[in-house]
Amino acid sequence: MKTTTILLALALVLAYAGCAQAQCCRQSMQLTYTVGRGSCGDAGGRSGIGGICSIVICGDGKRKVGTYCGRRSCNIFGCNCGVLPKFDPLISGIRRTYKYRDTLVANCSSEWSSPAARLTWYINNKTAPQMQLQPQINEVIHNTEGFPLYASKLQLRLHIDDQRFIGKSEMLELRCVADILGVASLRRESWLRTTIMALRDSGVNQRRAENGACASARAATFAAWLLCLTSLLRWHCTLS
């Protein structure tokens, strides 16, 4: 009898949970049942008048513990509702151009969420090797309700030593993806592009810059000489 009534109570709980998943966590239902042997606590309930047991089930199908069922509306996290990032991850530290033997340092930051976001770097749509990544940092704070929130950061350090960059420039696409519980609909991502200049192109640009500087210096010298000549002619005219 005891086993039968407990199983019946659990069946009612599961039936209610199936139709309550989309409802607010604060909504609840009180179920009553009896046990032939044992106590009401065997099924998680409390004893009432006349030996009738009762249990309060929250909107996510779980037994209510404490005064309230949950902190906010239900979502995929249940009554202990998670916090999702409002924005895409932030990429910082990337320059517009690099050259052979430079070190590219890029930071990816995901704003406060719970649970923590899992960050992944991609280079030209390929997962960045683990050796090029620093350990992910998850900073944690607690809000006024004691709920933990995490801000995640992941740094990419790419030493540009591939010999193909000696004679050929190439564009790199860097993408950072923030995953929450591996759920595709919750994924957020950001991307940036940068150019790796070949040594040959870098040398040409440097010579152009040097030639431009020399031309500017010559122009400035000529202007100064012309100004002196003009002043001298005016002085000569004044004496005449």
Rosetta silent file (secondary structure, phi, psi, omega in degrees, C-alpha in Angstrom):
SEQUENCE: MKTTTILLALALVLAYAGCAQAQCCRQSMQLTYTVGRGSCGDAGGRSGIGGICSIVICGDGKRKVGTYCGRRSCNIFGCNCGVLPKFDPLISGIRRTYKYRDTLVANCSSEWSSPAARLTWYINNKTAPQMQLQPQINEVIHNTEGFPLYASKLQLRLHIDDQRFIGKSEMLELRCVADILGVASLRRESWLRTTIMALRDSGVNQRRAENGACASARAATFAAWLLCLTSLLRWHCTLS
SCORE:     score description
SCORE:     0.000 S_00000001
   1 L     0.000  -44.352  179.994    0.000    0.000    0.000 S_00000001
   2 H   -59.406  -48.402 -178.095    2.784    2.362    0.934 S_00000001
   3 H   -63.058  -40.217 -177.985    4.646    1.761   -2.314 S_00000001
   4 H   -64.014  -45.106 -177.421    1.474    2.114   -4.382 S_00000001
   5 H   -69.542  -36.296  178.154    0.456    5.440   -2.892 S_00000001
   6 H   -65.799  -42.897  177.799    3.954    6.891   -3.171 S_00000001
   7 H   -63.077  -36.936  177.890    4.162    5.861   -6.828 S_00000001
   8 H   -63.722  -42.265  178.959    0.732    7.401   -7.399 S_00000001
   9 H   -63.262  -42.828  179.223    1.893   10.652   -5.868 S_00000001
  10 H   -65.013  -36.084  177.982    5.017   10.669   -8.020 S_00000001
  11 H   -63.468  -41.389  177.783    2.921    9.983  -11.110 S_00000001
  12 H   -63.710  -39.621  178.287    0.757   12.997  -10.302 S_00000001
  13 H   -60.778  -47.675 -178.539    3.877   15.103   -9.831 S_00000001
  14 H   -65.425  -37.834  178.774    5.281   14.068  -13.203 S_00000001
  15 H   -63.499  -41.519  178.755    1.951   14.634  -14.924 S_00000001
  16 H   -67.849  -39.723 -178.977    1.776   18.141  -13.515 S_00000001
  17 H   -61.919  -36.012 -177.835    5.388   18.856  -14.402 S_00000001
  18 H   -63.679  -31.075 -178.136    4.749   17.942  -18.020 S_00000001
  19 H  -100.015    2.113 -175.108    2.104   20.641  -18.414 S_00000001
  20 H  -113.669    1.502 -174.565    3.816   23.261  -16.243 S_00000001
  21 L   -61.142  -33.312 -175.685    7.220   23.605  -17.877 S_00000001
  22 L   -88.751   -0.374 -177.234    6.237   26.732  -19.797 S_00000001
  23 L   -91.173  168.932 -177.902    4.639   28.432  -16.803 S_00000001
  24 L   -66.762  145.407  179.551    6.189   30.859  -14.378 S_00000001
  25 L   -61.704  -27.277 -177.366    8.359   29.414  -11.641 S_00000001
  26 L   -74.745  -15.004  177.938    6.296   31.231   -9.036 S_00000001
  27 L   -78.716  141.154 -176.977    3.208   29.227   -9.986 S_00000001
  28 E  -146.814  169.782  178.398    2.683   26.077   -7.932 S_00000001
  29 E  -140.372  138.695  178.190    0.173   23.348   -7.146 S_00000001
  30 E   -99.601  126.310  178.787   -0.577   21.559   -3.888 S_00000001
  31 E  -110.501  143.014  176.464   -1.094   17.804   -4.087 S_00000001
  32 E  -118.332  148.901 -179.179   -2.563   15.627   -1.324 S_00000001
  33 E  -159.633  170.602  177.886   -2.064   11.916   -0.802 S_00000001
  34 L  -128.483  155.820  176.401   -2.099    9.215    1.848 S_00000001
  35 L  -125.768  140.464  179.328    0.344    6.504    2.827 S_00000001
  36 L   -77.286  -40.178  178.539   -0.548    3.139    4.315 S_00000001
  37 L  -135.741  152.203 -179.498    2.733    2.711    6.135 S_00000001
  38 L    92.890 -154.063 -176.428    5.546    5.086    6.849 S_00000001
  39 L  -131.161  166.448  179.151    5.304    8.856    6.856 S_00000001
  40 H   -62.333  -30.261 -178.285    4.408   11.669    4.490 S_00000001
  41 H   -65.605  -16.792  178.306    8.071   12.601    4.309 S_00000001
  42 H   -62.222  -26.245  178.097    8.808    9.381    2.413 S_00000001
  43 H  -108.430   11.263  177.122    7.381   11.103   -0.661 S_00000001
  44 L    88.419    5.754 -177.544    8.742   14.542    0.246 S_00000001
  45 L  -101.944 -169.734  179.755    5.492   15.886    1.727 S_00000001
  46 E  -124.976  153.468  179.800    4.163   16.956    5.099 S_00000001
  47 E   -86.094  138.760  179.318    1.506   15.487    7.354 S_00000001
  48 L  -123.223 -159.026 -178.333   -1.738   17.427    7.821 S_00000001
  49 H   -66.132  135.190  177.713   -5.120   17.063    9.520 S_00000001
  50 H    72.448   18.719  178.745   -6.495   13.517    9.541 S_00000001
  51 H    75.968   11.076  178.195   -3.222   12.020    8.379 S_00000001
  52 L   -79.142  130.094  178.868   -3.566   13.568    4.914 S_00000001
  53 E   -92.295  150.520  177.754   -0.194   14.293    3.320 S_00000001
  54 E  -140.456  151.206  177.867    0.455   17.321    1.152 S_00000001
  55 E  -147.448  141.614  179.771    3.259   18.497   -1.090 S_00000001
  56 E  -105.205  125.405 -178.631    3.695   21.696   -3.123 S_00000001
  57 E  -109.415  131.009 -179.947    5.077   21.309   -6.646 S_00000001
  58 E   -81.561  174.996 -175.780    6.606   24.269   -8.498 S_00000001
  59 L   -65.122  -15.270  177.788    6.160   25.157  -12.141 S_00000001
  60 L   -99.669    9.556  177.531    9.230   23.163  -13.179 S_00000001
  61 L    87.099    3.803 -179.425    7.938   19.965  -11.554 S_00000001
  62 L  -100.165  154.121  178.245   10.203   20.172   -8.505 S_00000001
  63 E   -67.900  136.338  179.446    9.145   20.210   -4.852 S_00000001
  64 L   -71.560  131.224  176.537    9.021   23.679   -3.358 S_00000001
  65 L  -121.832  119.092 -177.157   11.733   24.280   -0.793 S_00000001
  66 L    93.317 -156.122 -173.774   11.391   27.446    1.273 S_00000001
  67 L   -84.781  -38.629 -174.329    8.944   30.278    0.675 S_00000001
  68 L  -118.865  156.144  178.091    9.153   30.731   -3.092 S_00000001
  69 L   -74.801  -45.884 -175.877    9.469   28.422   -6.061 S_00000001
  70 L  -154.756  177.224 -176.226   11.974   30.453   -8.010 S_00000001
  71 L   -89.664  -28.767 -176.545   13.597   33.814   -8.509 S_00000001
  72 L  -159.636 -170.797 -174.819   12.147   34.684  -11.920 S_00000001
  73 L   -62.743  149.795  179.841   10.368   33.222  -14.959 S_00000001
  74 L   -68.887  147.625  167.988   11.208   29.692  -16.020 S_00000001
  75 E  -146.854 -156.617 -176.013   13.478   29.005  -18.951 S_00000001
  76 L   -65.344  -13.888 -178.728   15.730   26.116  -19.953 S_00000001
  77 L   -88.213   -5.043 -177.021   17.515   26.409  -16.612 S_00000001
  78 E    84.918 -158.194 -175.298   14.389   25.638  -14.555 S_00000001
  79 L   -72.449  -29.298  171.613   13.358   27.658  -11.531 S_00000001
  80 L   -81.852   72.637 -166.948   16.902   28.610  -10.632 S_00000001
  81 L   -60.036  139.101  177.531   16.799   30.639  -13.799 S_00000001
  82 L   -81.127  169.249  177.481   20.024   31.305  -15.632 S_00000001
  83 E  -118.153  123.280 -177.655   21.217   34.673  -16.909 S_00000001
  84 L   -99.037  146.225  175.978   22.068   34.927  -20.595 S_00000001
  85 L   -61.441  140.824  179.467   24.490   37.464  -22.126 S_00000001
  86 L   -86.907  -20.077 -175.068   22.673   40.376  -23.758 S_00000001
  87 L  -129.012  164.792  175.234   25.438   41.112  -26.273 S_00000001
  88 L   -69.568  157.279  178.943   27.912   39.283  -28.483 S_00000001
  89 L   -60.665  151.773 -178.134   31.391   38.676  -27.057 S_00000001
  90 E   -99.003  126.950  176.144   33.836   41.590  -27.274 S_00000001
  91 E  -104.681  130.322 -178.543   37.083   41.164  -29.240 S_00000001
  92 E  -140.740  162.238  174.394   39.899   43.576  -28.405 S_00000001
  93 L    91.740   -0.896 -175.443   43.630   44.049  -28.915 S_00000001
  94 L   -93.076  130.114  175.192   43.787   43.264  -32.659 S_00000001
  95 L   -87.017  167.243 -179.874   45.689   45.600  -35.003 S_00000001
  96 L   -72.470  -35.948 -178.382   44.791   46.140  -38.652 S_00000001
  97 E  -137.098  151.005  173.643   48.072   44.707  -39.956 S_00000001
  98 E  -135.793  168.956  176.251   50.876   42.436  -38.766 S_00000001
  99 E  -132.728  171.092 -178.875   54.059   41.167  -40.369 S_00000001
 100 L   -54.855  133.055 -179.854   56.133   38.014  -40.321 S_00000001
 101 L    77.853    6.467  169.945   57.496   37.180  -36.824 S_00000001
 102 L   -76.279  165.398  173.432   55.028   39.491  -35.058 S_00000001
 103 E  -117.119  120.747  178.898   52.922   38.181  -32.171 S_00000001
 104 E   -91.156  123.309  178.300   49.174   38.679  -32.421 S_00000001
 105 E  -119.133  117.078 -178.422   47.457   39.007  -29.032 S_00000001
 106 E  -126.167  139.656  179.598   43.641   39.032  -29.061 S_00000001
 107 E  -115.334  137.000  175.771   41.235   39.042  -26.120 S_00000001
 108 E  -120.454  127.648 -177.502   37.661   37.751  -26.136 S_00000001
 109 E  -127.262  132.796  175.213   35.316   38.733  -23.298 S_00000001
 110 E  -111.520  135.373 -175.390   31.783   37.549  -22.613 S_00000001
 111 E   -71.994 -178.226 -172.872   29.591   39.594  -20.287 S_00000001
 112 E   -57.609  131.756  177.685   27.887   38.353  -17.118 S_00000001
 113 E  -152.689  165.889  173.537   26.007   35.083  -17.454 S_00000001
 114 E  -150.332  117.767    4.424   25.044   32.053  -15.416 S_00000001
 115 L   -72.834  178.492 -178.552   26.278   29.453  -15.998 S_00000001
 116 L   -66.179  145.343  176.840   29.634   30.652  -17.323 S_00000001
 117 L   -76.071  146.698  173.809   30.074   30.881  -21.085 S_00000001
 118 E  -100.694  116.224 -175.151   32.524   28.545  -22.797 S_00000001
 119 E   -95.832  141.806  179.128   34.674   30.613  -25.168 S_00000001
 120 E  -138.087  132.329  175.172   36.289   29.245  -28.338 S_00000001
 121 E   -96.090  140.511  174.049   38.631   30.973  -30.806 S_00000001
 122 E  -125.594  136.856  176.339   38.556   30.170  -34.531 S_00000001
 123 E  -115.861  113.409 -175.562   41.208   31.170  -37.080 S_00000001
 124 L    50.669   48.086  176.322   39.869   31.109  -40.646 S_00000001
 125 L    67.927   13.878  174.761   37.023   28.816  -39.468 S_00000001
 126 E  -116.090  138.351 -179.446   39.429   26.371  -37.790 S_00000001
 127 E   -60.305  130.737 -179.730   39.574   25.890  -34.037 S_00000001
 128 L   -64.334  136.745  178.342   42.643   27.601  -32.599 S_00000001
 129 L   -59.795  147.464 -177.945   45.236   25.120  -31.248 S_00000001
 130 H   -60.566  -31.741 -178.430   45.312   24.790  -27.475 S_00000001
 131 H   -67.078  -16.974 -179.849   48.971   25.862  -27.394 S_00000001
 132 H   -96.123    5.235 -176.776   47.933   29.290  -28.704 S_00000001
 133 E  -115.449  142.649  169.078   45.397   29.871  -25.922 S_00000001
 134 L   -87.003  157.088  178.517   45.752   31.075  -22.368 S_00000001
 135 L   -58.733  139.505  178.804   43.535   29.391  -19.731 S_00000001
 136 L   -66.446  138.032  179.414   40.007   30.788  -19.701 S_00000001
 137 E  -108.471  126.874  177.438   39.329   33.139  -16.792 S_00000001
 138 E  -116.737  103.371  176.352   35.865   33.176  -15.201 S_00000001
 139 E   -81.190  136.940 -175.139   35.334   36.098  -12.851 S_00000001
 140 E  -125.104  138.345  171.335   32.421   35.504  -10.465 S_00000001
 141 E  -133.281  169.448  176.593   30.193   37.829   -8.449 S_00000001
 142 E  -123.111  132.976  179.374   26.905   37.284   -6.603 S_00000001
 143 L   -78.501 -173.106 -175.324   23.847   39.460   -7.111 S_00000001
 144 L   -64.741  -20.237  178.880   21.512   40.634   -4.357 S_00000001
 145 L   -93.648    3.988 -178.336   19.741   37.253   -4.371 S_00000001
 146 L    80.896   12.332 -177.201   22.999   35.357   -3.949 S_00000001
 147 L   -84.064  128.264 -178.060   22.856   34.153   -7.548 S_00000001
 148 E   -75.610  137.480  175.880   26.341   33.640   -9.116 S_00000001
 149 E  -125.470  141.581 -174.346   27.187   35.543  -12.308 S_00000001
 150 E  -122.903  136.717  170.577   30.267   34.891  -14.436 S_00000001
 151 E  -113.634  122.354 -171.561   32.271   37.093  -16.810 S_00000001
 152 E  -107.675  143.192  179.106   34.494   34.979  -19.059 S_00000001
 153 E  -137.511  139.957  178.202   37.739   35.925  -20.832 S_00000001
 154 E  -141.048  127.076 -177.594   39.943   33.973  -23.239 S_00000001
 155 E  -105.844  136.025  175.519   43.198   35.218  -24.767 S_00000001
 156 E  -107.168  128.202  177.343   44.651   34.112  -28.103 S_00000001
 157 E  -123.054  107.847 -175.247   48.423   34.458  -28.631 S_00000001
 158 E  -115.040  111.978  176.208   49.447   33.745  -32.219 S_00000001
 159 E   -86.118  118.095 -173.865   53.131   33.930  -33.140 S_00000001
 160 L   -84.759   86.571 -177.301   53.264   34.644  -36.872 S_00000001
 161 L  -122.735    9.601  177.918   56.173   32.416  -37.866 S_00000001
 162 L   -70.286  129.327 -174.226   54.716   30.518  -40.830 S_00000001
 163 L   -68.168  -12.668  178.419   57.172   30.884  -43.726 S_00000001
 164 H   -67.134  -19.873  179.438   54.372   31.405  -46.215 S_00000001
 165 H   -81.487   -2.314  177.906   54.149   34.975  -44.903 S_00000001
 166 H   -68.723  -43.059 -175.691   57.685   35.698  -46.130 S_00000001
 167 H  -115.801    1.269 -175.782   56.587   36.152  -49.725 S_00000001
 168 L  -143.286  129.363  174.653   52.794   36.372  -49.560 S_00000001
 169 L   -81.161  154.016 -177.019   50.364   38.583  -47.676 S_00000001
 170 E  -153.159  146.339  177.290   47.208   36.997  -46.300 S_00000001
 171 E   -96.749  134.840  177.098   44.036   38.029  -44.500 S_00000001
 172 E  -110.320  136.192  172.848   43.075   36.243  -41.277 S_00000001
 173 E  -105.645  120.104  179.738   39.536   36.014  -39.925 S_00000001
 174 E  -108.242  126.680 -176.284   39.434   35.669  -36.145 S_00000001
 175 E  -129.719  135.239  177.176   36.148   34.572  -34.590 S_00000001
 176 E  -116.922  129.060 -177.791   35.209   34.135  -30.941 S_00000001
 177 E  -116.623  132.906  176.625   32.191   32.005  -29.987 S_00000001
 178 E  -110.990  117.027 -179.786   30.478   32.024  -26.576 S_00000001
 179 E  -107.509  139.916  173.876   28.472   28.864  -25.789 S_00000001
 180 L  -116.479  111.630  178.530   26.026   28.401  -22.909 S_00000001
 181 L    58.303   17.632  179.088   25.448   24.736  -22.032 S_00000001
 182 L    70.391   15.193 -179.711   26.179   23.826  -25.659 S_00000001
 183 L   -86.249  120.482 -173.631   22.705   25.021  -26.754 S_00000001
 184 H   -60.225  -37.537 -176.806   22.917   26.278  -30.347 S_00000001
 185 H   -69.737  -16.186 -179.659   20.133   28.856  -29.936 S_00000001
 186 H   -98.507    0.395 -175.986   22.044   30.508  -27.068 S_00000001
 187 L   -73.214  138.384  174.833   25.327   30.801  -28.974 S_00000001
 188 E  -128.723  148.369 -178.073   26.775   34.260  -29.581 S_00000001
 189 E  -151.081  157.206  175.753   29.813   35.149  -31.656 S_00000001
 190 E  -139.115  155.369  179.289   31.920   38.039  -32.951 S_00000001
 191 E  -147.453  153.952  176.108   34.611   38.233  -35.622 S_00000001
 192 E  -141.118  159.290  177.147   37.296   40.577  -36.943 S_00000001
 193 E  -121.439  145.422  176.458   39.741   40.494  -39.839 S_00000001
 194 E  -140.250  159.610 -177.221   43.389   41.457  -39.940 S_00000001
 195 E  -113.106  131.411  173.783   46.074   41.355  -42.626 S_00000001
 196 E   -96.060  111.561 -178.088   49.437   39.613  -42.329 S_00000001
 197 E   -81.618  132.388  175.796   51.852   41.587  -44.518 S_00000001
 198 L   -67.512  156.281  179.477   54.555   39.618  -46.317 S_00000001
 199 H   -58.643  -38.052 -179.895   58.145   40.668  -45.697 S_00000001
 200 H   -62.499  -46.366  179.684   58.408   41.813  -49.321 S_00000001
 201 H   -67.078  -37.290  179.167   55.337   44.045  -49.010 S_00000001
 202 H   -63.493  -38.958  179.189   56.497   45.349  -45.637 S_00000001
 203 H   -66.479  -40.597  178.671   59.857   46.341  -47.175 S_00000001
 204 H   -62.748  -45.009  179.764   58.188   48.167  -50.072 S_00000001
 205 H   -63.340  -37.355  179.609   55.934   50.087  -47.704 S_00000001
 206 H   -66.478  -41.845  179.151   58.895   51.009  -45.524 S_00000001
 207 H   -65.462  -38.104  177.368   60.877   52.320  -48.522 S_00000001
 208 H   -62.545  -40.539  179.186   57.873   54.326  -49.662 S_00000001
 209 H   -64.966  -41.291  179.320   57.594   55.861  -46.222 S_00000001
 210 H   -65.884  -42.333  178.751   61.309   56.699  -46.199 S_00000001
 211 H   -63.564  -38.837  177.930   61.132   58.221  -49.699 S_00000001
 212 H   -63.934  -38.799  178.895   58.119   60.261  -48.662 S_00000001
 213 H   -66.333  -40.298  178.724   59.986   61.551  -45.631 S_00000001
 214 H   -64.900  -42.355  179.211   62.981   62.533  -47.779 S_00000001
 215 H   -62.446  -39.929  178.892   60.762   64.325  -50.280 S_00000001
 216 H   -64.815  -39.136  179.357   59.077   66.218  -47.468 S_00000001
 217 H   -65.361  -41.809  178.931   62.469   67.221  -46.077 S_00000001
 218 H   -64.208  -40.693  179.585   63.631   68.486  -49.492 S_00000001
 219 H   -64.160  -39.832  179.204   60.436   70.474  -49.939 S_00000001
 220 H   -65.959  -39.215  179.110   60.847   72.044  -46.513 S_00000001
 221 H   -64.260  -43.544  179.275   64.471   72.992  -47.284 S_00000001
 222 H   -63.077  -40.204  179.637   63.494   74.612  -50.601 S_00000001
 223 H   -64.519  -39.876  178.876   60.710   76.581  -48.907 S_00000001
 224 H   -65.790  -41.230  178.919   63.126   77.874  -46.268 S_00000001
 225 H   -63.572  -41.263  179.724   65.657   78.902  -48.949 S_00000001
 226 H   -65.124  -37.741  178.688   62.948   80.714  -50.926 S_00000001
 227 H   -65.177  -40.761  178.241   61.815   82.562  -47.802 S_00000001
 228 H   -64.082  -41.799  179.970   65.369   83.731  -47.112 S_00000001
 229 H   -63.083  -41.038  179.127   65.776   84.940  -50.706 S_00000001
 230 H   -63.376  -42.695  179.287   62.525   86.909  -50.508 S_00000001
 231 H   -63.864  -39.242  179.738   63.607   88.568  -47.263 S_00000001
 232 H   -64.733  -42.040  179.465   66.981   89.481  -48.777 S_00000001
 233 H   -64.634  -40.528  178.230   65.377   91.114  -51.830 S_00000001
 234 H   -63.185  -40.112  179.559   63.032   93.166  -49.638 S_00000001
 235 H   -65.132  -38.863  179.301   65.987   94.371  -47.546 S_00000001
 236 H   -65.916  -41.046  179.507   67.894   95.347  -50.709 S_00000001
 237 H   -65.316  -35.780  179.872   64.897   97.299  -52.048 S_00000001
 238 H   -65.445  -39.886  178.847   64.579   99.169  -48.759 S_00000001
 239 H   -67.153  -33.969 -179.527   68.218  100.310  -48.940 S_00000001
 240 L   -70.766    0.000    0.000   67.742  101.523  -52.507 S_00000001
